[in-house]
Amino acid sequence: MSRIGIFGGTFDPIHNGHLITAQSVRELRKLDKIIFIPTFISPHKQHKAASNAEHRINMLRIALK
C-alpha cells in the first residue's frame, strides 16, 4: 500500500518554503509521494484576488519538475 500525503494551498505563487515543507514531511513520515492540491479560494486571503487556476496549476507543474 502506498503512503501518500496531501498538501493543499493556493500556491500563489508556489515557493521554496512549500517545496521544503513537502520534502521534509515526505521524509519524516516516509511517504511515497505528496499530492499538491491548489485551493480555489484561500480562507486566509479572502480579500485578495488569486491568480487564475490554470496559471497556478502551471506554476505547480514547473516547480515540481
C-alpha positions in Angstrom: 0.0 0.0 0.0 1.3 3.5 -0.9 1.7 6.2 1.7 0.5 9.4 0.2 0.5 12.9 1.6 -1.9 15.7 0.6 -0.7 19.3 0.6 -3.3 22.0 0.0 -2.9 25.7 -0.5 -3.4 28.5 -3.0 0.3 28.2 -4.1 0.0 31.7 -5.4 2.9 31.6 -6.0 4.4 28.3 -5.1 7.8 29.0 -3.4 10.8 27.2 -1.9 9.1 27.1 1.5 6.3 25.0 0.1 8.8 22.6 -1.5 11.0 22.3 1.5 8.0 21.7 3.8 6.6 19.0 1.5 10.0 17.3 1.2 10.6 17.4 5.0 7.1 15.9 5.7 7.7 13.2 3.0 10.9 12.2 4.6 9.7 12.3 8.2 6.5 10.4 7.5 8.2 8.0 5.0 5.7 8.9 2.3 5.9 7.6 -1.2 4.6 10.8 -2.7 2.8 14.0 -1.9 -0.1 15.3 -4.0 -0.3 19.1 -4.2 -3.9 20.4 -4.4 -4.4 24.1 -5.1 -7.4 25.6 -3.4 -9.8 27.8 -5.3 -10.2 30.4 -2.5 -7.8 30.7 0.4 -9.5 31.1 3.8 -6.5 33.3 4.8 -6.6 35.6 1.8 -10.3 36.2 1.2 -9.8 39.9 0.4 -7.1 39.3 -2.2 -7.8 38.1 -5.7 -5.8 35.0 -6.6 -4.2 34.3 -9.9 -6.3 32.2 -12.2 -6.4 28.5 -11.5 -4.8 27.4 -14.8 -1.8 29.7 -14.1 -1.4 28.3 -10.6 -1.5 24.7 -11.9 1.2 25.6 -14.4 3.3 27.2 -11.7 3.0 24.0 -9.7 3.9 21.8 -12.6 7.1 23.8 -13.3 8.1 24.0 -9.6 7.6 20.2 -9.1 9.8 19.1 -12.1 
